[in-house]
Amino acid sequence: EVIDFTKRHIKEFHDDENKSDFMLLFSCMARRKALGPVISDEIAEAFKYWRKPITGFFTYGEIGTNKGSVCDFYNETYSLVNIKMK
């Protein structure tokens, strides 16, 4: 259920923000512990859509601004950042 939810949102994000040269992925360590080996499916999903280099790491909490321009502490998240070079 968690993986399917993330996959749907990755697709929506791709449909809105599909231009990038590379991506940064920050996933919460709690997700890794909860999902076990299927965490690889979440990681692979971003590459499936963008086919661009991805780098990242597991974190202990994420801070960022969402689509609604709310900056906050987010926990147990999958944070994908697309970078477009000029």
PDB file with one MODEL, atoms N, CA, C and O in Angstrom:
MODEL        1
ATOM      1  N   GLU A   1       0.829  -1.191   0.000  1.00  0.00           N
ATOM      2  CA  GLU A   1       0.000   0.000   0.000  1.00  0.00           C
ATOM      3  C   GLU A   1       0.882   1.266   0.000  1.00  0.00           C
ATOM      4  O   GLU A   1       0.617   2.205  -0.750  1.00  0.00           O
ATOM      5  N   VAL A   2       1.907   1.285   0.825  1.00  0.00           N
ATOM      6  CA  VAL A   2       2.812   2.444   0.905  1.00  0.00           C
ATOM      7  C   VAL A   2       3.542   2.630  -0.415  1.00  0.00           C
ATOM      8  O   VAL A   2       3.657   3.751  -0.910  1.00  0.00           O
ATOM      9  N   ILE A   3       4.038   1.538  -0.987  1.00  0.00           N
ATOM     10  CA  ILE A   3       4.767   1.606  -2.259  1.00  0.00           C
ATOM     11  C   ILE A   3       3.841   2.101  -3.367  1.00  0.00           C
ATOM     12  O   ILE A   3       4.241   2.951  -4.163  1.00  0.00           O
ATOM     13  N   ASP A   4       2.627   1.593  -3.433  1.00  0.00           N
ATOM     14  CA  ASP A   4       1.677   2.021  -4.465  1.00  0.00           C
ATOM     15  C   ASP A   4       1.358   3.507  -4.341  1.00  0.00           C
ATOM     16  O   ASP A   4       1.259   4.205  -5.350  1.00  0.00           O
ATOM     17  N   PHE A   5       1.198   3.991  -3.126  1.00  0.00           N
ATOM     18  CA  PHE A   5       0.944   5.414  -2.885  1.00  0.00           C
ATOM     19  C   PHE A   5       2.110   6.252  -3.426  1.00  0.00           C
ATOM     20  O   PHE A   5       1.902   7.241  -4.128  1.00  0.00           O
ATOM     21  N   THR A   6       3.328   5.844  -3.090  1.00  0.00           N
ATOM     22  CA  THR A   6       4.508   6.576  -3.545  1.00  0.00           C
ATOM     23  C   THR A   6       4.612   6.542  -5.067  1.00  0.00           C
ATOM     24  O   THR A   6       4.912   7.564  -5.685  1.00  0.00           O
ATOM     25  N   LYS A   7       4.372   5.404  -5.668  1.00  0.00           N
ATOM     26  CA  LYS A   7       4.446   5.282  -7.126  1.00  0.00           C
ATOM     27  C   LYS A   7       3.462   6.219  -7.815  1.00  0.00           C
ATOM     28  O   LYS A   7       3.796   6.845  -8.821  1.00  0.00           O
ATOM     29  N   ARG A   8       2.256   6.317  -7.278  1.00  0.00           N
ATOM     30  CA  ARG A   8       1.256   7.232  -7.869  1.00  0.00           C
ATOM     31  C   ARG A   8       1.756   8.678  -7.820  1.00  0.00           C
ATOM     32  O   ARG A   8       1.615   9.425  -8.788  1.00  0.00           O
ATOM     33  N   HIS A   9       2.335   9.058  -6.694  1.00  0.00           N
ATOM     34  CA  HIS A   9       2.811  10.434  -6.547  1.00  0.00           C
ATOM     35  C   HIS A   9       4.056  10.708  -7.382  1.00  0.00           C
ATOM     36  O   HIS A   9       4.252  11.832  -7.843  1.00  0.00           O
ATOM     37  N   ILE A  10       4.885   9.714  -7.579  1.00  0.00           N
ATOM     38  CA  ILE A  10       6.038   9.884  -8.469  1.00  0.00           C
ATOM     39  C   ILE A  10       5.551  10.146  -9.886  1.00  0.00           C
ATOM     40  O   ILE A  10       6.081  11.020 -10.572  1.00  0.00           O
ATOM     41  N   LYS A  11       4.554   9.404 -10.328  1.00  0.00           N
ATOM     42  CA  LYS A  11       4.001   9.617 -11.671  1.00  0.00           C
ATOM     43  C   LYS A  11       3.405  11.011 -11.799  1.00  0.00           C
ATOM     44  O   LYS A  11       3.627  11.686 -12.805  1.00  0.00           O
ATOM     45  N   GLU A  12       2.647  11.456 -10.790  1.00  0.00           N
ATOM     46  CA  GLU A  12       2.058  12.803 -10.816  1.00  0.00           C
ATOM     47  C   GLU A  12       3.154  13.865 -10.851  1.00  0.00           C
ATOM     48  O   GLU A  12       3.048  14.846 -11.586  1.00  0.00           O
ATOM     49  N   PHE A  13       4.199  13.671 -10.061  1.00  0.00           N
ATOM     50  CA  PHE A  13       5.314  14.615 -10.053  1.00  0.00           C
ATOM     51  C   PHE A  13       5.988  14.648 -11.414  1.00  0.00           C
ATOM     52  O   PHE A  13       6.361  15.716 -11.900  1.00  0.00           O
ATOM     53  N   HIS A  14       6.145  13.489 -12.026  1.00  0.00           N
ATOM     54  CA  HIS A  14       6.745  13.428 -13.362  1.00  0.00           C
ATOM     55  C   HIS A  14       5.881  14.177 -14.371  1.00  0.00           C
ATOM     56  O   HIS A  14       6.405  14.906 -15.213  1.00  0.00           O
ATOM     57  N   ASP A  15       4.587  14.006 -14.296  1.00  0.00           N
ATOM     58  CA  ASP A  15       3.685  14.674 -15.233  1.00  0.00           C
ATOM     59  C   ASP A  15       3.758  16.197 -15.097  1.00  0.00           C
ATOM     60  O   ASP A  15       3.587  16.920 -16.079  1.00  0.00           O
ATOM     61  N   ASP A  16       4.012  16.685 -13.870  1.00  0.00           N
ATOM     62  CA  ASP A  16       4.101  18.120 -13.619  1.00  0.00           C
ATOM     63  C   ASP A  16       5.515  18.672 -13.826  1.00  0.00           C
ATOM     64  O   ASP A  16       5.677  19.779 -14.339  1.00  0.00           O
ATOM     65  N   GLU A  17       6.514  17.924 -13.439  1.00  0.00           N
ATOM     66  CA  GLU A  17       7.910  18.386 -13.407  1.00  0.00           C
ATOM     67  C   GLU A  17       8.813  17.374 -14.109  1.00  0.00           C
ATOM     68  O   GLU A  17       9.679  16.771 -13.476  1.00  0.00           O
ATOM     69  N   ASN A  18       8.614  17.188 -15.408  1.00  0.00           N
ATOM     70  CA  ASN A  18       9.333  16.111 -16.076  1.00  0.00           C
ATOM     71  C   ASN A  18      10.674  16.509 -16.674  1.00  0.00           C
ATOM     72  O   ASN A  18      11.322  15.672 -17.303  1.00  0.00           O
ATOM     73  N   LYS A  19      11.113  17.744 -16.506  1.00  0.00           N
ATOM     74  CA  LYS A  19      12.388  18.167 -17.077  1.00  0.00           C
ATOM     75  C   LYS A  19      13.447  18.226 -15.987  1.00  0.00           C
ATOM     76  O   LYS A  19      13.313  18.966 -15.012  1.00  0.00           O
ATOM     77  N   SER A  20      14.489  17.445 -16.162  1.00  0.00           N
ATOM     78  CA  SER A  20      15.590  17.475 -15.208  1.00  0.00           C
ATOM     79  C   SER A  20      16.839  16.907 -15.862  1.00  0.00           C
ATOM     80  O   SER A  20      16.768  16.128 -16.812  1.00  0.00           O
ATOM     81  N   ASP A  21      17.988  17.317 -15.330  1.00  0.00           N
ATOM     82  CA  ASP A  21      19.257  16.761 -15.786  1.00  0.00           C
ATOM     83  C   ASP A  21      19.745  15.669 -14.838  1.00  0.00           C
ATOM     84  O   ASP A  21      20.410  14.723 -15.259  1.00  0.00           O
ATOM     85  N   PHE A  22      19.415  15.804 -13.572  1.00  0.00           N
ATOM     86  CA  PHE A  22      19.695  14.761 -12.599  1.00  0.00           C
ATOM     87  C   PHE A  22      18.785  14.954 -11.404  1.00  0.00           C
ATOM     88  O   PHE A  22      18.125  15.986 -11.275  1.00  0.00           O
ATOM     89  N   MET A  23      18.750  13.960 -10.530  1.00  0.00           N
ATOM     90  CA  MET A  23      17.837  14.000  -9.398  1.00  0.00           C
ATOM     91  C   MET A  23      18.551  13.627  -8.107  1.00  0.00           C
ATOM     92  O   MET A  23      19.497  12.840  -8.095  1.00  0.00           O
ATOM     93  N   LEU A  24      18.068  14.215  -7.031  1.00  0.00           N
ATOM     94  CA  LEU A  24      18.507  13.872  -5.687  1.00  0.00           C
ATOM     95  C   LEU A  24      17.341  13.181  -4.986  1.00  0.00           C
ATOM     96  O   LEU A  24      16.205  13.651  -5.053  1.00  0.00           O
ATOM     97  N   LEU A  25      17.618  12.088  -4.328  1.00  0.00           N
ATOM     98  CA  LEU A  25      16.583  11.343  -3.628  1.00  0.00           C
ATOM     99  C   LEU A  25      16.975  11.204  -2.161  1.00  0.00           C
ATOM    100  O   LEU A  25      18.040  10.680  -1.832  1.00  0.00           O
ATOM    101  N   PHE A  26      16.096  11.684  -1.292  1.00  0.00           N
ATOM    102  CA  PHE A  26      16.297  11.559   0.148  1.00  0.00           C
ATOM    103  C   PHE A  26      15.111  10.769   0.696  1.00  0.00           C
ATOM    104  O   PHE A  26      13.968  11.224   0.646  1.00  0.00           O
ATOM    105  N   SER A  27      15.396   9.610   1.206  1.00  0.00           N
ATOM    106  CA  SER A  27      14.336   8.769   1.747  1.00  0.00           C
ATOM    107  C   SER A  27      14.611   8.536   3.222  1.00  0.00           C
ATOM    108  O   SER A  27      15.764   8.375   3.623  1.00  0.00           O
ATOM    109  N   CYS A  28      13.583   8.517   4.013  1.00  0.00           N
ATOM    110  CA  CYS A  28      13.720   8.372   5.457  1.00  0.00           C
ATOM    111  C   CYS A  28      14.149   6.943   5.821  1.00  0.00           C
ATOM    112  O   CYS A  28      13.652   5.964   5.265  1.00  0.00           O
ATOM    113  N   MET A  29      15.069   6.859   6.754  1.00  0.00           N
ATOM    114  CA  MET A  29      15.546   5.556   7.232  1.00  0.00           C
ATOM    115  C   MET A  29      14.398   4.708   7.777  1.00  0.00           C
ATOM    116  O   MET A  29      14.440   3.481   7.680  1.00  0.00           O
ATOM    117  N   ALA A  30      13.387   5.338   8.341  1.00  0.00           N
ATOM    118  CA  ALA A  30      12.234   4.593   8.861  1.00  0.00           C
ATOM    119  C   ALA A  30      11.504   3.873   7.736  1.00  0.00           C
ATOM    120  O   ALA A  30      10.970   2.784   7.945  1.00  0.00           O
ATOM    121  N   ARG A  31      11.473   4.468   6.545  1.00  0.00           N
ATOM    122  CA  ARG A  31      10.851   3.800   5.390  1.00  0.00           C
ATOM    123  C   ARG A  31      11.639   2.540   5.050  1.00  0.00           C
ATOM    124  O   ARG A  31      11.063   1.484   4.788  1.00  0.00           O
ATOM    125  N   ARG A  32      12.955   2.667   5.058  1.00  0.00           N
ATOM    126  CA  ARG A  32      13.798   1.524   4.736  1.00  0.00           C
ATOM    127  C   ARG A  32      13.562   0.390   5.729  1.00  0.00           C
ATOM    128  O   ARG A  32      13.463  -0.775   5.342  1.00  0.00           O
ATOM    129  N   LYS A  33      13.474   0.731   6.985  1.00  0.00           N
ATOM    130  CA  LYS A  33      13.249  -0.294   8.002  1.00  0.00           C
ATOM    131  C   LYS A  33      11.860  -0.912   7.866  1.00  0.00           C
ATOM    132  O   LYS A  33      11.703  -2.124   8.017  1.00  0.00           O
ATOM    133  N   ALA A  34      10.861  -0.095   7.584  1.00  0.00           N
ATOM    134  CA  ALA A  34       9.487  -0.588   7.479  1.00  0.00           C
ATOM    135  C   ALA A  34       9.249  -1.407   6.203  1.00  0.00           C
ATOM    136  O   ALA A  34       8.535  -2.410   6.222  1.00  0.00           O
ATOM    137  N   LEU A  35       9.858  -0.964   5.098  1.00  0.00           N
ATOM    138  CA  LEU A  35       9.590  -1.604   3.807  1.00  0.00           C
ATOM    139  C   LEU A  35      10.564  -2.726   3.470  1.00  0.00           C
ATOM    140  O   LEU A  35      10.278  -3.562   2.613  1.00  0.00           O
ATOM    141  N   GLY A  36      11.704  -2.748   4.136  1.00  0.00           N
ATOM    142  CA  GLY A  36      12.677  -3.810   3.873  1.00  0.00           C
ATOM    143  C   GLY A  36      13.173  -3.786   2.438  1.00  0.00           C
ATOM    144  O   GLY A  36      13.403  -2.713   1.881  1.00  0.00           O
ATOM    145  N   PRO A  37      13.341  -4.953   1.835  1.00  0.00           N
ATOM    146  CA  PRO A  37      13.926  -5.016   0.490  1.00  0.00           C
ATOM    147  C   PRO A  37      13.082  -4.371  -0.616  1.00  0.00           C
ATOM    148  O   PRO A  37      13.610  -4.047  -1.679  1.00  0.00           O
ATOM    149  N   VAL A  38      11.787  -4.182  -0.380  1.00  0.00           N
ATOM    150  CA  VAL A  38      10.967  -3.562  -1.430  1.00  0.00           C
ATOM    151  C   VAL A  38      11.229  -2.061  -1.564  1.00  0.00           C
ATOM    152  O   VAL A  38      10.685  -1.414  -2.460  1.00  0.00           O
ATOM    153  N   ILE A  39      12.062  -1.505  -0.674  1.00  0.00           N
ATOM    154  CA  ILE A  39      12.440  -0.097  -0.814  1.00  0.00           C
ATOM    155  C   ILE A  39      13.100   0.129  -2.169  1.00  0.00           C
ATOM    156  O   ILE A  39      13.029   1.231  -2.714  1.00  0.00           O
ATOM    157  N   SER A  40      13.733  -0.890  -2.714  1.00  0.00           N
ATOM    158  CA  SER A  40      14.361  -0.787  -4.035  1.00  0.00           C
ATOM    159  C   SER A  40      13.339  -0.454  -5.114  1.00  0.00           C
ATOM    160  O   SER A  40      13.669   0.216  -6.093  1.00  0.00           O
ATOM    161  N   ASP A  41      12.104  -0.914  -4.946  1.00  0.00           N
ATOM    162  CA  ASP A  41      11.043  -0.605  -5.921  1.00  0.00           C
ATOM    163  C   ASP A  41      10.755   0.891  -5.955  1.00  0.00           C
ATOM    164  O   ASP A  41      10.543   1.459  -7.026  1.00  0.00           O
ATOM    165  N   GLU A  42      10.747   1.531  -4.788  1.00  0.00           N
ATOM    166  CA  GLU A  42      10.519   2.982  -4.727  1.00  0.00           C
ATOM    167  C   GLU A  42      11.658   3.728  -5.422  1.00  0.00           C
ATOM    168  O   GLU A  42      11.424   4.660  -6.191  1.00  0.00           O
ATOM    169  N   ILE A  43      12.864   3.315  -5.148  1.00  0.00           N
ATOM    170  CA  ILE A  43      14.023   3.981  -5.741  1.00  0.00           C
ATOM    171  C   ILE A  43      14.008   3.829  -7.255  1.00  0.00           C
ATOM    172  O   ILE A  43      14.260   4.793  -7.977  1.00  0.00           O
ATOM    173  N   ALA A  44      13.718   2.639  -7.736  1.00  0.00           N
ATOM    174  CA  ALA A  44      13.698   2.371  -9.180  1.00  0.00           C
ATOM    175  C   ALA A  44      12.581   3.124  -9.899  1.00  0.00           C
ATOM    176  O   ALA A  44      12.709   3.429 -11.085  1.00  0.00           O
ATOM    177  N   GLU A  45      11.506   3.423  -9.210  1.00  0.00           N
ATOM    178  CA  GLU A  45      10.348   4.075  -9.842  1.00  0.00           C
ATOM    179  C   GLU A  45      10.706   5.437 -10.430  1.00  0.00           C
ATOM    180  O   GLU A  45      10.252   5.762 -11.527  1.00  0.00           O
ATOM    181  N   ALA A  46      11.498   6.231  -9.738  1.00  0.00           N
ATOM    182  CA  ALA A  46      11.890   7.543 -10.267  1.00  0.00           C
ATOM    183  C   ALA A  46      12.715   7.379 -11.538  1.00  0.00           C
ATOM    184  O   ALA A  46      12.507   8.107 -12.509  1.00  0.00           O
ATOM    185  N   PHE A  47      13.634   6.445 -11.539  1.00  0.00           N
ATOM    186  CA  PHE A  47      14.455   6.232 -12.733  1.00  0.00           C
ATOM    187  C   PHE A  47      13.590   5.766 -13.909  1.00  0.00           C
ATOM    188  O   PHE A  47      13.857   6.117 -15.058  1.00  0.00           O
ATOM    189  N   LYS A  48      12.586   4.999 -13.624  1.00  0.00           N
ATOM    190  CA  LYS A  48      11.675   4.491 -14.663  1.00  0.00           C
ATOM    191  C   LYS A  48      11.066   5.635 -15.482  1.00  0.00           C
ATOM    192  O   LYS A  48      10.924   5.523 -16.699  1.00  0.00           O
ATOM    193  N   TYR A  49      10.709   6.728 -14.813  1.00  0.00           N
ATOM    194  CA  TYR A  49      10.072   7.847 -15.505  1.00  0.00           C
ATOM    195  C   TYR A  49      11.062   8.823 -16.129  1.00  0.00           C
ATOM    196  O   TYR A  49      10.865   9.257 -17.263  1.00  0.00           O
ATOM    197  N   TRP A  50      12.110   9.168 -15.414  1.00  0.00           N
ATOM    198  CA  TRP A  50      13.006  10.228 -15.895  1.00  0.00           C
ATOM    199  C   TRP A  50      14.201   9.719 -16.694  1.00  0.00           C
ATOM    200  O   TRP A  50      14.679  10.416 -17.588  1.00  0.00           O
ATOM    201  N   ARG A  51      14.680   8.548 -16.398  1.00  0.00           N
ATOM    202  CA  ARG A  51      15.875   7.988 -17.055  1.00  0.00           C
ATOM    203  C   ARG A  51      17.059   8.947 -16.981  1.00  0.00           C
ATOM    204  O   ARG A  51      17.777   9.151 -17.960  1.00  0.00           O
ATOM    205  N   LYS A  52      17.243   9.526 -15.805  1.00  0.00           N
ATOM    206  CA  LYS A  52      18.342  10.468 -15.535  1.00  0.00           C
ATOM    207  C   LYS A  52      19.131   9.964 -14.333  1.00  0.00           C
ATOM    208  O   LYS A  52      18.625   9.160 -13.550  1.00  0.00           O
ATOM    209  N   PRO A  53      20.371  10.435 -14.182  1.00  0.00           N
ATOM    210  CA  PRO A  53      21.149  10.026 -13.014  1.00  0.00           C
ATOM    211  C   PRO A  53      20.457  10.412 -11.706  1.00  0.00           C
ATOM    212  O   PRO A  53      19.872  11.489 -11.586  1.00  0.00           O
ATOM    213  N   ILE A  54      20.539   9.511 -10.736  1.00  0.00           N
ATOM    214  CA  ILE A  54      19.955   9.732  -9.416  1.00  0.00           C
ATOM    215  C   ILE A  54      21.036   9.453  -8.373  1.00  0.00           C
ATOM    216  O   ILE A  54      21.782   8.480  -8.476  1.00  0.00           O
ATOM    217  N   THR A  55      21.103  10.309  -7.387  1.00  0.00           N
ATOM    218  CA  THR A  55      21.956  10.062  -6.227  1.00  0.00           C
ATOM    219  C   THR A  55      21.182  10.480  -4.984  1.00  0.00           C
ATOM    220  O   THR A  55      20.244  11.272  -5.072  1.00  0.00           O
ATOM    221  N   GLY A  56      21.561   9.965  -3.855  1.00  0.00           N
ATOM    222  CA  GLY A  56      20.857  10.334  -2.636  1.00  0.00           C
ATOM    223  C   GLY A  56      21.284   9.482  -1.468  1.00  0.00           C
ATOM    224  O   GLY A  56      22.292   8.778  -1.523  1.00  0.00           O
ATOM    225  N   PHE A  57      20.505   9.555  -0.414  1.00  0.00           N
ATOM    226  CA  PHE A  57      20.829   8.792   0.785  1.00  0.00           C
ATOM    227  C   PHE A  57      19.605   8.708   1.684  1.00  0.00           C
ATOM    228  O   PHE A  57      18.607   9.401   1.485  1.00  0.00           O
ATOM    229  N   PHE A  58      19.715   7.833   2.681  1.00  0.00           N
ATOM    230  CA  PHE A  58      18.662   7.718   3.678  1.00  0.00           C
ATOM    231  C   PHE A  58      18.921   8.734   4.780  1.00  0.00           C
ATOM    232  O   PHE A  58      20.068   8.978   5.153  1.00  0.00           O
ATOM    233  N   THR A  59      17.850   9.324   5.297  1.00  0.00           N
ATOM    234  CA  THR A  59      17.945  10.396   6.282  1.00  0.00           C
ATOM    235  C   THR A  59      17.166  10.022   7.549  1.00  0.00           C
ATOM    236  O   THR A  59      16.535   8.968   7.628  1.00  0.00           O
ATOM    237  N   TYR A  60      17.233  10.908   8.516  1.00  0.00           N
ATOM    238  CA  TYR A  60      16.457  10.735   9.746  1.00  0.00           C
ATOM    239  C   TYR A  60      15.394  11.814   9.878  1.00  0.00           C
ATOM    240  O   TYR A  60      15.025  12.182  10.993  1.00  0.00           O
ATOM    241  N   GLY A  61      14.905  12.315   8.779  1.00  0.00           N
ATOM    242  CA  GLY A  61      13.879  13.351   8.762  1.00  0.00           C
ATOM    243  C   GLY A  61      14.212  14.334   7.660  1.00  0.00           C
ATOM    244  O   GLY A  61      15.384  14.555   7.357  1.00  0.00           O
ATOM    245  N   GLU A  62      13.217  14.913   7.071  1.00  0.00           N
ATOM    246  CA  GLU A  62      13.406  15.770   5.914  1.00  0.00           C
ATOM    247  C   GLU A  62      12.753  17.128   6.153  1.00  0.00           C
ATOM    248  O   GLU A  62      11.682  17.224   6.752  1.00  0.00           O
ATOM    249  N   ILE A  63      13.418  18.164   5.677  1.00  0.00           N
ATOM    250  CA  ILE A  63      12.910  19.531   5.789  1.00  0.00           C
ATOM    251  C   ILE A  63      12.784  20.061   4.376  1.00  0.00           C
ATOM    252  O   ILE A  63      13.706  19.912   3.574  1.00  0.00           O
ATOM    253  N   GLY A  64      11.653  20.679   4.059  1.00  0.00           N
ATOM    254  CA  GLY A  64      11.500  21.217   2.720  1.00  0.00           C
ATOM    255  C   GLY A  64      10.188  21.943   2.538  1.00  0.00           C
ATOM    256  O   GLY A  64       9.340  21.991   3.429  1.00  0.00           O
ATOM    257  N   THR A  65      10.053  22.504   1.354  1.00  0.00           N
ATOM    258  CA  THR A  65       8.844  23.219   0.961  1.00  0.00           C
ATOM    259  C   THR A  65       8.067  22.336  -0.002  1.00  0.00           C
ATOM    260  O   THR A  65       8.633  21.811  -0.961  1.00  0.00           O
ATOM    261  N   ASN A  66       6.784  22.170   0.248  1.00  0.00           N
ATOM    262  CA  ASN A  66       5.953  21.369  -0.639  1.00  0.00           C
ATOM    263  C   ASN A  66       5.293  22.244  -1.699  1.00  0.00           C
ATOM    264  O   ASN A  66       5.549  23.447  -1.759  1.00  0.00           O
ATOM    265  N   LYS A  67       4.453  21.650  -2.530  1.00  0.00           N
ATOM    266  CA  LYS A  67       3.779  22.400  -3.600  1.00  0.00           C
ATOM    267  C   LYS A  67       2.965  23.571  -3.071  1.00  0.00           C
ATOM    268  O   LYS A  67       2.805  24.574  -3.767  1.00  0.00           O
ATOM    269  N   GLY A  68       2.461  23.463  -1.883  1.00  0.00           N
ATOM    270  CA  GLY A  68       1.658  24.525  -1.288  1.00  0.00           C
ATOM    271  C   GLY A  68       2.496  25.603  -0.633  1.00  0.00           C
ATOM    272  O   GLY A  68       1.961  26.452   0.080  1.00  0.00           O
ATOM    273  N   SER A  69       3.797  25.588  -0.861  1.00  0.00           N
ATOM    274  CA  SER A  69       4.742  26.569  -0.312  1.00  0.00           C
ATOM    275  C   SER A  69       4.799  26.545   1.209  1.00  0.00           C
ATOM    276  O   SER A  69       5.032  27.572   1.847  1.00  0.00           O
ATOM    277  N   VAL A  70       4.589  25.387   1.775  1.00  0.00           N
ATOM    278  CA  VAL A  70       4.696  25.231   3.221  1.00  0.00           C
ATOM    279  C   VAL A  70       6.033  24.557   3.519  1.00  0.00           C
ATOM    280  O   VAL A  70       6.279  23.430   3.089  1.00  0.00           O
ATOM    281  N   CYS A  71       6.891  25.252   4.255  1.00  0.00           N
ATOM    282  CA  CYS A  71       8.179  24.685   4.662  1.00  0.00           C
ATOM    283  C   CYS A  71       8.004  24.086   6.053  1.00  0.00           C
ATOM    284  O   CYS A  71       7.533  24.753   6.975  1.00  0.00           O
ATOM    285  N   ASP A  72       8.390  22.819   6.191  1.00  0.00           N
ATOM    286  CA  ASP A  72       8.142  22.133   7.450  1.00  0.00           C
ATOM    287  C   ASP A  72       9.104  20.961   7.577  1.00  0.00           C
ATOM    288  O   ASP A  72       9.871  20.666   6.660  1.00  0.00           O
ATOM    289  N   PHE A  73       9.050  20.306   8.715  1.00  0.00           N
ATOM    290  CA  PHE A  73       9.769  19.065   8.951  1.00  0.00           C
ATOM    291  C   PHE A  73       8.846  17.930   8.539  1.00  0.00           C
ATOM    292  O   PHE A  73       7.716  17.829   9.018  1.00  0.00           O
ATOM    293  N   TYR A  74       9.328  17.090   7.663  1.00  0.00           N
ATOM    294  CA  TYR A  74       8.545  15.946   7.200  1.00  0.00           C
ATOM    295  C   TYR A  74       9.288  14.685   7.624  1.00  0.00           C
ATOM    296  O   TYR A  74      10.511  14.618   7.507  1.00  0.00           O
ATOM    297  N   ASN A  75       8.579  13.716   8.100  1.00  0.00           N
ATOM    298  CA  ASN A  75       9.212  12.496   8.568  1.00  0.00           C
ATOM    299  C   ASN A  75       8.652  11.312   7.795  1.00  0.00           C
ATOM    300  O   ASN A  75       7.494  11.320   7.378  1.00  0.00           O
ATOM    301  N   GLU A  76       9.477  10.307   7.610  1.00  0.00           N
ATOM    302  CA  GLU A  76       9.117   9.093   6.879  1.00  0.00           C
ATOM    303  C   GLU A  76       8.683   9.414   5.451  1.00  0.00           C
ATOM    304  O   GLU A  76       7.680   8.893   4.965  1.00  0.00           O
ATOM    305  N   THR A  77       9.441  10.266   4.797  1.00  0.00           N
ATOM    306  CA  THR A  77       9.086  10.696   3.454  1.00  0.00           C
ATOM    307  C   THR A  77      10.054  10.175   2.400  1.00  0.00           C
ATOM    308  O   THR A  77      11.148   9.698   2.702  1.00  0.00           O
ATOM    309  N   TYR A  78       9.618  10.283   1.181  1.00  0.00           N
ATOM    310  CA  TYR A  78      10.395  10.005  -0.020  1.00  0.00           C
ATOM    311  C   TYR A  78      10.496  11.357  -0.711  1.00  0.00           C
ATOM    312  O   TYR A  78       9.526  11.832  -1.302  1.00  0.00           O
ATOM    313  N   SER A  79      11.659  11.971  -0.639  1.00  0.00           N
ATOM    314  CA  SER A  79      11.823  13.335  -1.174  1.00  0.00           C
ATOM    315  C   SER A  79      12.669  13.274  -2.446  1.00  0.00           C
ATOM    316  O   SER A  79      13.847  12.917  -2.411  1.00  0.00           O
ATOM    317  N   LEU A  80      12.054  13.625  -3.551  1.00  0.00           N
ATOM    318  CA  LEU A  80      12.729  13.598  -4.851  1.00  0.00           C
ATOM    319  C   LEU A  80      12.893  15.030  -5.347  1.00  0.00           C
ATOM    320  O   LEU A  80      11.917  15.770  -5.474  1.00  0.00           O
ATOM    321  N   VAL A  81      14.135  15.410  -5.626  1.00  0.00           N
ATOM    322  CA  VAL A  81      14.445  16.765  -6.079  1.00  0.00           C
ATOM    323  C   VAL A  81      14.992  16.687  -7.490  1.00  0.00           C
ATOM    324  O   VAL A  81      16.002  16.027  -7.734  1.00  0.00           O
ATOM    325  N   ASN A  82      14.336  17.354  -8.412  1.00  0.00           N
ATOM    326  CA  ASN A  82      14.808  17.379  -9.795  1.00  0.00           C
ATOM    327  C   ASN A  82      15.634  18.641 -10.016  1.00  0.00           C
ATOM    328  O   ASN A  82      15.227  19.735  -9.626  1.00  0.00           O
ATOM    329  N   ILE A  83      16.787  18.480 -10.641  1.00  0.00           N
ATOM    330  CA  ILE A  83      17.710  19.594 -10.893  1.00  0.00           C
ATOM    331  C   ILE A  83      17.840  19.762 -12.407  1.00  0.00           C
ATOM    332  O   ILE A  83      18.149  18.811 -13.126  1.00  0.00           O
ATOM    333  N   LYS A  84      17.600  20.982 -12.877  1.00  0.00           N
ATOM    334  CA  LYS A  84      17.759  21.307 -14.292  1.00  0.00           C
ATOM    335  C   LYS A  84      18.884  22.315 -14.418  1.00  0.00           C
ATOM    336  O   LYS A  84      18.817  23.393 -13.826  1.00  0.00           O
ATOM    337  N   MET A  85      19.907  21.985 -15.172  1.00  0.00           N
ATOM    338  CA  MET A  85      21.022  22.891 -15.391  1.00  0.00           C
ATOM    339  C   MET A  85      20.655  23.881 -16.492  1.00  0.00           C
ATOM    340  O   MET A  85      19.905  23.555 -17.412  1.00  0.00           O
ATOM    341  N   LYS A  86      21.192  25.088 -16.384  1.00  0.00           N
ATOM    342  CA  LYS A  86      20.880  26.102 -17.408  1.00  0.00           C
ATOM    343  C   LYS A  86      21.668  25.847 -18.660  1.00  0.00           C
ATOM    344  O   LYS A  86      21.542  26.593 -19.631  1.00  0.00           O
TER     345      LYS A  86
ENDMDL
END
